[in-house]
Amino acid sequence: MIQIDKNMPQRTLAHPFSIHGVGLHSGKDVSITLLPAPENHGYKFQRVDLEDKPIINADVGRVVSTNRSTTLRQGDAQVMTVEHALSALYGMGVDNALIEVDNVEMPILDGSASAYVELISKVGVIEQKAPREYLQLEEPLSYKDEETGSEMMLIPSDHFEATTLIDFDSPVLGQQYAYLEDIDEYGTAIAPARTFVFVHELEALIDQGLIKGGDLDNAIVIANKQLSEEELKRISKKMGRDTVVVEKEGILNTVDLQFKNEPARHKLLDLIGDISLVGVRLKGKIVANKPGHRVNVEFAKLIKAKYTEIKKLKGKPNYDPNLPPVMDTRAIEKMLPHRHPFLLVDKIIEVGEKHVVGVKNISADQLYAPGHFPGNPIFPGVLQVEALAQTGGILALTIINEPDSKWDTYFVKIDNTRFKTMVRPGDTLLLKMELLQPIRRGMVTMYGIAYVGNKIACEGEFTAQVVKVKDHD
């Protein structure tokens, strides 16, 4: 379910702050500025170095790469390694922020989220008027990646908590566990955890053109075995260091860990950053076994799909058959040219400035029933789409409002159509069409959802042209 917590307002930064650094993979100098943003803004990146300063929404649907970091793209603009900044904003309770970036990648800093947390604490966070929205599932949601064996689960809870379990075939790292019980502990328990990499991965990553900004100051480098002097020289040369030392299997240059389970904590840091791309705060416990950016994002997509479905059901119209309709069949026939058996709207129960709701009763005596399918009649998806289109035609003609003229509406395009529930004789189909933008030059774009009970039967985006008909006879 989706909760609106009126006792918990949305929050944004009290003041802007800036950070300068280098991108981990690109090696490019970058300056970023995090600014306050209005209510319901969410997280957005802005490439201020590009023409027109394009905005990139921090949305899981914008992810284009998860190769050692998370990359977002919108149009031709992209921004890499967004997870640490997003993790810090989410962990510190910031709901709305604009992040200005003057290069292709966010700075890696020390490989953790500490710098963001320190500056957020310094400038402060302020409450806004709009209440905060939460997604709280009533049953567990799980994802498994068959290729890697990674597993993710979101378990119902009345607050946010997260657990990560990592298991590497490494005598140094091995199996580790991290747990965040209270999001208020994020700043001290999770944010300081630095990114990590194994020595045997370094050369391959460098050869792929990655970690150009990598350094022993912004990553924990783990060696599973004693390295020869020749191996150390080769690695130090590729990393641009005079010397790289490892006395035995362990951490290069003997960097001290801040936590015994620092790698597991960093995986939890990344997980929070990637999950923030769902676009809503969660109430639930995330259990992540062998997490990584790719599986984090796939799981975030699953959560986002569930959130979107719940939101759509929340907008399901109420239908009381005892109430008189706004339009009956005779009134509809005065507006639409369709007639039996192709008139697929029985009545209109709502008409607003930007939406319309129609009703179609599905019966067993209609022409499709004997052949689609014999002995198992199902109302065809193409007819569901047509029913939505006819309902949308009512809204378009109502907006035009020229009773002395005759108009027809014709399909131009149908996008992103999905069929989710079979519709059978005896069902009542509720048809909701919403205007996506003002009608211009006879072109109308709407989003349609057909409901059966508490389920979505189908949905899609419709574009049609409204044409004045000189002679209807």
CORFENJO-V305438 format. One record per pair of residues at least 12 apart in sequence whose C-alpha atoms are under 8 Angstrom apart, sorted by the first residue. I is the first residue (numbers start at 1). J is the second residue. D is the distance in whole Angstrom. If there is no record, write none. Layout:
# CORFENJO-V305438
I:J:D + I:J:D
This chain:
# CORFENJO-V305438
1:135:6 + 1:136:5 + 1:137:6 + 1:138:7 + 1:310:7 + 2:133:7 + 2:134:6 + 2:135:5 + 2:136:6 + 2:307:8 + 2:310:7 + 2:311:7 + 3:133:6 + 3:134:5 + 3:135:6 + 3:136:7 + 4:131:6 + 4:132:6 + 4:133:5 + 4:134:6 + 5:131:6 + 5:132:6 + 5:133:6 + 5:134:8 + 6:131:5 + 6:132:7 + 7:131:7 + 8:131:6 + 8:132:6 + 9:127:6 + 9:128:6 + 9:129:6 + 9:130:6 + 9:131:4 + 9:132:5 + 10:39:7 + 10:94:8 + 10:95:6 + 10:96:8 + 10:127:6 + 10:128:5 + 10:129:7 + 10:130:6 + 10:131:5 + 10:132:5 + 11:39:8 + 11:93:7 + 11:94:5 + 11:95:5 + 11:96:6 + 11:125:6 + 11:126:6 + 11:127:5 + 11:128:6 + 12:36:5 + 12:37:6 + 12:38:8 + 12:94:5 + 12:95:6 + 12:96:5 + 12:97:6 + 12:125:6 + 12:126:6 + 12:127:7 + 12:128:7 + 13:35:7 + 13:36:5 + 13:37:8 + 13:94:7 + 13:96:8 + 13:97:7 + 13:120:7 + 13:123:7 + 13:124:6 + 13:125:5 + 13:126:6 + 14:36:7 + 14:123:6 + 14:124:5 + 14:125:5 + 14:126:5 + 15:35:7 + 15:36:6 + 15:123:5 + 15:124:7 + 16:33:7 + 16:34:5 + 16:35:4 + 16:36:6 + 16:123:7 + 17:33:6 + 17:34:6 + 17:35:7 + 17:119:7 + 17:123:7 + 18:31:7 + 18:32:6 + 18:33:4 + 18:34:6 + 19:31:6 + 19:32:5 + 19:33:6 + 20:32:6 + 20:107:7 + 21:107:5 + 21:108:7 + 21:109:6 + 22:106:8 + 22:107:5 + 22:108:6 + 22:109:7 + 22:213:6 + 23:81:8 + 23:105:5 + 23:106:6 + 23:107:4 + 23:108:6 + 23:212:8 + 23:213:6 + 24:81:8 + 24:105:8 + 24:107:7 + 24:108:5 + 24:210:8 + 24:211:5 + 24:212:6 + 24:213:4 + 24:214:5 + 25:105:8 + 25:209:7 + 25:210:4 + 25:211:4 + 25:212:5 + 25:213:6 + 25:214:7 + 26:104:8 + 26:105:7 + 26:209:8 + 26:210:7 + 26:211:7 + 26:212:6 + 26:213:6 + 27:211:7 + 27:212:4 + 27:213:4 + 27:214:8 + 28:103:7 + 28:105:8 + 28:213:7 + 29:103:8 + 29:107:8 + 30:101:7 + 30:102:6 + 30:103:6 + 30:105:7 + 30:106:7 + 30:107:6 + 31:101:6 + 31:102:6 + 31:103:8 + 31:107:8 + 32:99:7 + 32:100:5 + 32:101:5 + 32:102:7 + 32:106:7 + 33:99:6 + 33:100:5 + 33:101:7 + 34:97:7 + 34:98:6 + 34:99:5 + 34:100:6 + 35:97:6 + 35:98:5 + 35:99:6 + 35:100:8 + 36:96:7 + 36:97:5 + 36:98:6 + 37:96:5 + 37:97:5 + 37:98:6 + 38:96:7 + 38:97:8 + 39:96:7 + 39:128:7 + 39:129:8 + 39:130:6 + 40:95:8 + 40:96:7 + 40:130:8 + 41:95:8 + 41:96:5 + 41:97:7 + 42:58:8 + 42:95:6 + 42:96:4 + 42:97:6 + 42:279:7 + 43:57:7 + 43:58:6 + 43:86:8 + 43:95:7 + 43:96:6 + 43:97:5 + 43:98:6 + 43:99:8 + 44:56:6 + 44:57:5 + 44:58:5 + 44:97:7 + 44:98:5 + 44:99:6 + 45:57:6 + 45:58:7 + 45:79:8 + 45:98:6 + 45:99:5 + 45:100:6 + 45:101:7 + 46:98:7 + 46:99:6 + 46:100:5 + 46:101:6 + 47:77:7 + 47:78:8 + 47:79:8 + 47:100:6 + 47:101:5 + 47:102:6 + 47:103:7 + 47:104:8 + 48:100:6 + 48:101:6 + 48:102:5 + 49:101:7 + 49:102:5 + 49:103:6 + 50:102:8 + 54:77:7 + 55:74:7 + 56:72:7 + 56:73:6 + 56:74:5 + 56:77:7 + 56:78:7 + 57:74:7 + 58:72:7 + 58:277:6 + 58:279:8 + 59:277:5 + 59:278:6 + 59:279:6 + 60:274:8 + 60:277:5 + 60:278:6 + 60:297:7 + 60:300:7 + 60:301:6 + 60:304:8 + 61:301:7 + 62:74:6 + 63:297:8 + 66:293:5 + 66:294:5 + 66:297:8 + 67:293:8 + 67:294:8 + 68:293:7 + 69:81:5 + 69:82:8 + 69:83:7 + 69:293:6 + 70:82:6 + 70:83:6 + 70:274:8 + 70:293:6 + 78:104:6 + 79:103:8 + 79:104:5 + 79:105:5 + 79:106:7 + 80:104:6 + 80:105:4 + 80:106:6 + 81:105:6 + 81:106:6 + 81:107:8 + 81:108:8 + 82:105:8 + 82:106:6 + 82:273:8 + 83:270:6 + 83:272:8 + 83:273:4 + 83:274:6 + 84:112:7 + 84:113:5 + 84:269:7 + 84:270:7 + 84:273:6 + 85:113:7 + 85:116:7 + 85:273:7 + 86:272:8 + 86:273:5 + 86:274:8 + 86:276:7 + 87:113:7 + 87:269:6 + 87:270:7 + 87:271:8 + 87:272:5 + 87:273:4 + 87:274:7 + 87:276:7 + 88:113:6 + 88:116:6 + 88:117:6 + 88:187:8 + 88:191:7 + 88:273:7 + 89:116:8 + 89:117:8 + 90:272:7 + 90:273:7 + 90:276:7 + 91:183:6 + 91:184:7 + 91:186:6 + 91:187:7 + 91:272:8 + 92:117:7 + 92:120:8 + 92:183:8 + 92:184:7 + 92:186:7 + 92:187:7 + 94:125:7 + 108:218:7 + 109:218:6 + 110:194:7 + 110:217:6 + 110:218:4 + 110:219:7 + 111:193:8 + 111:194:5 + 111:195:5 + 111:218:4 + 111:219:6 + 112:191:6 + 112:192:5 + 112:193:5 + 112:194:4 + 112:195:6 + 112:218:8 + 112:266:8 + 113:191:5 + 113:192:6 + 113:193:8 + 113:194:8 + 113:269:8 + 114:187:7 + 114:191:5 + 114:192:5 + 117:187:6 + 117:191:7 + 133:280:7 + 133:281:7 + 134:280:6 + 134:281:5 + 134:282:5 + 134:283:6 + 135:280:7 + 135:281:6 + 135:282:5 + 135:283:6 + 135:307:7 + 136:156:7 + 136:157:7 + 136:158:8 + 136:282:6 + 136:283:5 + 136:284:6 + 137:155:8 + 137:156:6 + 137:283:8 + 137:284:7 + 138:156:6 + 139:155:7 + 139:156:6 + 140:153:7 + 140:154:6 + 140:155:5 + 140:156:6 + 141:153:6 + 141:154:5 + 141:155:7 + 141:303:8 + 142:154:6 + 142:299:8 + 143:299:6 + 143:302:8 + 145:295:7 + 149:290:8 + 150:288:8 + 150:289:6 + 150:290:5 + 150:291:6 + 150:295:7 + 151:288:6 + 151:289:5 + 151:290:7 + 151:291:7 + 152:286:7 + 152:287:6 + 152:288:5 + 152:289:6 + 152:291:8 + 152:295:8 + 152:296:8 + 152:299:7 + 153:285:8 + 153:286:6 + 153:287:5 + 153:288:7 + 154:284:6 + 154:285:6 + 154:286:5 + 154:287:7 + 155:284:5 + 155:285:5 + 155:286:6 + 155:287:8 + 156:283:7 + 156:284:5 + 156:285:6 + 157:283:6 + 157:284:4 + 157:285:6 + 158:283:6 + 158:284:6 + 159:282:8 + 159:283:4 + 159:284:6 + 159:285:8 + 160:181:8 + 160:182:7 + 160:183:7 + 160:282:6 + 160:283:5 + 160:284:5 + 160:285:6 + 160:286:8 + 161:179:8 + 161:180:6 + 161:181:5 + 161:182:6 + 161:183:7 + 161:283:8 + 161:284:6 + 161:285:5 + 161:286:6 + 162:179:6 + 162:180:5 + 162:181:7 + 162:268:7 + 162:285:5 + 162:286:5 + 162:287:6 + 162:288:8 + 163:177:7 + 163:178:6 + 163:179:4 + 163:180:6 + 163:268:7 + 163:285:8 + 163:286:6 + 163:287:5 + 163:288:6 + 164:177:6 + 164:178:5 + 164:179:7 + 164:264:6 + 164:265:8 + 164:267:7 + 164:268:6 + 164:287:6 + 164:288:5 + 164:289:6 + 164:290:7 + 164:291:7 + 165:177:5 + 165:178:7 + 165:264:7 + 165:288:6 + 165:289:5 + 165:290:6 + 165:291:8 + 166:264:6 + 166:289:6 + 166:290:5 + 166:291:7 + 167:290:7 + 170:224:6 + 171:224:6 + 172:222:7 + 172:223:8 + 172:224:6 + 172:249:7 + 172:250:6 + 173:222:8 + 176:261:6 + 176:263:8 + 176:264:6 + 177:261:7 + 177:264:6 + 177:265:8 + 178:261:7 + 178:264:5 + 178:265:5 + 178:268:7 + 179:265:8 + 189:265:8 + 190:265:6 + 190:266:7 + 190:268:7 + 190:269:6 + 191:266:8 + 191:269:7 + 192:258:8 + 193:258:7 + 193:259:8 + 193:262:5 + 193:263:7 + 193:265:6 + 193:266:5 + 193:269:8 + 194:218:7 + 194:219:6 + 194:220:7 + 194:262:7 + 194:263:7 + 194:266:6 + 195:218:7 + 195:219:5 + 195:220:6 + 195:263:7 + 195:266:6 + 196:219:5 + 196:220:4 + 196:221:6 + 196:222:7 + 196:263:6 + 197:219:7 + 197:220:6 + 197:221:5 + 197:222:6 + 198:221:6 + 198:222:5 + 198:223:6 + 198:224:8 + 199:221:6 + 199:222:6 + 199:223:5 + 199:224:8 + 200:223:8 + 202:235:8 + 203:235:7 + 203:238:8 + 206:238:7 + 214:239:7 + 215:239:7 + 216:252:8 + 216:253:8 + 220:251:7 + 220:252:8 + 220:255:7 + 221:251:6 + 221:252:6 + 222:249:8 + 222:250:6 + 222:251:5 + 222:252:6 + 223:246:8 + 223:249:5 + 223:250:5 + 223:251:6 + 223:252:7 + 224:249:5 + 224:250:6 + 225:248:7 + 225:249:4 + 225:250:8 + 226:246:7 + 226:247:7 + 226:248:5 + 226:249:5 + 227:246:7 + 227:248:8 + 232:244:6 + 232:245:7 + 267:291:7 + 267:292:7 + 270:292:8 + 270:293:7 + 271:291:7 + 271:292:8 + 271:293:7 + 271:296:6 + 274:293:7 + 274:296:6 + 274:297:6 + 274:300:7 + 275:296:7 + 275:297:7 + 275:299:8 + 275:300:5 + 277:300:7 + 278:300:6 + 278:301:7 + 278:303:7 + 278:304:5 + 279:304:8 + 313:454:7 + 313:455:7 + 313:456:7 + 316:451:7 + 316:454:8 + 317:357:7 + 317:430:8 + 317:432:8 + 319:349:8 + 324:349:8 + 325:347:6 + 325:348:6 + 325:349:5 + 325:350:8 + 326:347:8 + 326:348:5 + 326:349:5 + 326:350:6 + 326:351:8 + 327:347:6 + 327:348:5 + 327:349:7 + 328:346:7 + 328:347:5 + 328:348:7 + 329:345:8 + 329:346:5 + 329:347:6 + 332:345:8 + 332:347:7 + 332:348:8 + 332:394:8 + 335:394:7 + 335:397:7 + 335:406:8 + 336:390:8 + 336:393:8 + 336:394:7 + 336:408:7 + 337:408:7 + 341:366:8 + 341:367:8 + 343:387:8 + 344:360:6 + 344:383:8 + 344:386:7 + 344:387:5 + 344:390:7 + 345:358:6 + 345:359:6 + 345:360:5 + 345:387:6 + 345:390:7 + 345:391:7 + 346:358:7 + 346:359:6 + 346:360:5 + 346:361:7 + 347:359:5 + 347:360:7 + 348:391:8 + 351:395:7 + 353:399:7 + 354:395:8 + 354:434:6 + 354:435:5 + 355:395:7 + 355:432:7 + 355:433:6 + 355:434:4 + 355:435:6 + 356:391:7 + 356:392:7 + 356:394:8 + 356:395:6 + 356:432:6 + 356:433:5 + 356:434:7 + 357:391:7 + 357:430:7 + 357:431:5 + 357:432:5 + 357:433:7 + 358:391:6 + 358:430:6 + 358:431:5 + 358:432:7 + 359:428:7 + 359:429:6 + 359:430:5 + 359:431:6 + 360:387:8 + 360:428:6 + 360:429:5 + 360:430:7 + 360:431:8 + 361:426:7 + 361:427:6 + 361:428:5 + 361:429:6 + 362:379:8 + 362:424:7 + 362:425:5 + 362:426:6 + 362:427:5 + 362:428:6 + 362:429:7 + 363:425:5 + 363:426:6 + 363:427:8 + 364:377:8 + 364:425:5 + 364:426:7 + 368:380:8 + 377:424:6 + 377:425:7 + 378:422:7 + 378:423:6 + 378:424:5 + 378:425:7 + 379:422:7 + 379:423:5 + 379:424:6 + 379:425:7 + 380:423:8 + 381:419:7 + 381:458:8 + 384:450:7 + 384:458:7 + 385:458:8 + 387:431:7 + 388:431:6 + 388:432:7 + 388:433:7 + 388:448:6 + 388:449:8 + 388:450:7 + 389:462:7 + 391:431:7 + 391:432:8 + 391:433:7 + 392:433:6 + 392:434:8 + 392:446:7 + 392:448:8 + 393:409:6 + 396:439:8 + 396:444:7 + 396:466:8 + 405:468:7 + 405:469:8 + 405:470:8 + 406:468:6 + 406:469:5 + 406:470:7 + 406:471:8 + 406:472:7 + 407:466:7 + 407:467:5 + 407:468:4 + 407:469:5 + 408:466:6 + 408:467:5 + 408:468:6 + 408:469:7 + 409:464:6 + 409:465:6 + 409:466:4 + 409:467:6 + 410:464:5 + 410:465:5 + 410:466:7 + 410:467:8 + 411:462:8 + 411:463:6 + 411:464:4 + 411:465:7 + 412:462:8 + 412:463:5 + 412:464:5 + 412:465:7 + 413:462:6 + 413:463:5 + 413:464:7 + 414:460:7 + 414:461:6 + 414:462:5 + 414:463:6 + 415:460:6 + 415:461:5 + 415:462:7 + 416:459:8 + 416:460:5 + 416:461:6 + 417:458:7 + 417:459:6 + 417:460:4 + 417:461:7 + 418:458:5 + 418:459:6 + 418:460:6 + 419:457:6 + 419:458:4 + 419:459:7 + 420:456:6 + 420:457:5 + 420:458:6 + 421:452:8 + 421:455:7 + 421:456:6 + 421:457:4 + 421:458:7 + 422:457:6 + 423:452:7 + 423:457:7 + 427:452:7 + 428:452:6 + 428:453:8 + 429:450:6 + 429:451:6 + 429:452:5 + 430:450:6 + 430:451:5 + 430:452:7 + 431:448:7 + 431:449:6 + 431:450:5 + 431:451:7 + 432:448:6 + 432:449:5 + 432:450:6 + 433:446:6 + 433:447:6 + 433:448:4 + 433:449:7 + 434:446:5 + 434:447:5 + 434:448:6 + 435:447:7 + 442:465:5 + 442:466:5 + 442:467:7 + 443:463:7 + 443:464:6 + 443:465:5 + 443:466:6 + 444:463:6 + 444:464:5 + 444:465:6 + 444:466:7 + 445:461:7 + 445:462:6 + 445:463:4 + 445:464:7 + 446:461:6 + 446:462:5 + 446:463:7 + 447:459:7 + 447:460:6 + 447:461:4 + 447:462:6 + 448:460:5 + 448:461:6 + 448:462:7
